């Protein structure tokens, strides 16, 4: 499944529907869709749905580097629809032993 970034601001109602707690409803959450809770980092992203002619307020994908946008009015052109999802970014680190010689023999 491919995730696409959000190109428009999110509303408080959209954040609430995705399960973002009210205390996390900040300008960063509305503008970037980025939310931190302790060490965890969440991001609102979009996934593809069906091709449709978006109605006002519906999300769709557009652009050479696709992003999700909210239709400002009813669009008469077919676009790929988008559904907002909340994702969690998980960072891992790998530690391994390396062996090397400090001096050449």
C-alpha positions as CSV (number, residue, x, y, z in Angstrom):
1,X,0.0,0.0,0.0
2,X,1.4,3.4,-1.0
3,X,0.9,6.4,1.2
4,X,0.6,10.0,-0.1
5,X,1.2,13.3,1.8
6,X,-1.6,15.7,2.5
7,X,-1.6,18.9,0.4
8,X,-4.4,20.8,2.3
9,X,-5.0,21.7,5.9
10,X,-6.9,19.2,8.0
11,X,-10.0,20.2,10.1
12,X,-10.4,19.3,13.8
13,X,-13.3,17.1,12.8
14,X,-11.1,15.1,10.4
15,X,-8.4,14.7,13.0
16,X,-11.0,13.5,15.6
17,X,-12.4,11.0,13.1
18,X,-8.9,9.5,12.6
19,X,-8.6,9.1,16.4
20,X,-6.2,12.0,17.1
21,X,-6.8,13.2,20.7
22,X,-8.0,16.8,21.1
23,X,-4.8,17.7,23.0
24,X,-2.8,16.8,19.9
25,X,-5.0,19.1,17.7
26,X,-2.2,21.7,17.1
27,X,-1.3,23.9,14.1
28,X,1.3,21.3,13.1
29,X,-1.4,18.6,13.2
30,X,-3.7,20.6,11.1
31,X,-1.1,21.8,8.6
32,X,1.3,18.8,8.3
33,X,-0.8,16.0,9.7
34,X,2.0,15.3,12.1
35,X,1.3,14.3,15.8
36,X,3.7,13.3,18.5
37,X,2.6,11.4,21.6
38,X,5.6,10.7,23.9
39,X,8.2,9.0,21.8
40,X,5.7,7.9,19.1
41,X,5.2,9.9,15.9
42,X,2.0,9.7,13.9
43,X,1.4,11.1,10.5
44,X,-1.9,11.6,8.6
45,X,-1.4,10.3,5.1
46,X,-3.7,9.4,2.2
47,X,-4.3,6.1,0.3
48,X,-5.8,5.6,-3.1
49,X,-9.4,4.7,-3.5
50,X,-11.5,4.6,-6.8
51,X,-11.5,7.0,-9.7
52,X,-14.2,9.6,-9.2
53,X,-15.3,13.2,-9.9
54,X,-14.7,14.6,-6.5
55,X,-17.6,16.6,-4.9
56,X,-16.9,19.6,-2.7
57,X,-15.0,18.5,0.4
58,X,-14.0,15.1,-0.8
59,X,-10.3,14.1,-0.9
60,X,-8.5,13.2,-4.2
61,X,-4.9,12.7,-5.5
62,X,-3.4,15.1,-8.0
63,X,0.0,16.3,-9.2
64,X,3.2,15.1,-10.8
65,X,4.3,14.2,-7.3
66,X,0.9,13.1,-6.0
67,X,-0.6,14.7,-2.9
68,X,-4.0,14.5,-1.4
69,X,-6.2,17.6,-1.8
70,X,-9.7,18.5,-0.6
71,X,-12.0,19.5,-3.5
72,X,-12.8,23.2,-3.2
73,X,-16.0,22.6,-5.3
74,X,-17.5,19.9,-7.4
75,X,-14.9,18.9,-10.0
76,X,-16.0,17.7,-13.4
77,X,-12.8,15.8,-14.1
78,X,-12.0,12.3,-13.1
79,X,-9.3,12.0,-10.3
80,X,-8.1,9.2,-8.1
81,X,-10.0,9.4,-4.8
82,X,-8.1,9.5,-1.5
83,X,-8.9,8.2,2.0
84,X,-7.2,9.7,5.0
85,X,-5.4,7.3,7.4
86,X,-3.3,7.7,10.5
87,X,0.1,6.1,10.2
88,X,2.8,5.5,12.9
89,X,6.4,6.1,12.1
90,X,8.6,3.5,13.7
91,X,12.4,4.1,13.8
92,X,14.7,1.2,14.4
93,X,18.4,1.0,15.0
94,X,20.7,-1.9,14.3
95,X,23.9,-2.4,16.3
96,X,26.5,-4.8,15.1
97,X,30.0,-5.7,16.0
98,X,32.7,-4.7,13.5
99,X,36.2,-6.0,13.5
100,X,39.1,-4.0,12.1
101,X,42.8,-3.6,12.7
102,X,44.2,-0.4,14.0
103,X,47.7,-1.0,12.7
104,X,48.8,-2.9,9.6
105,X,51.1,-5.9,10.3
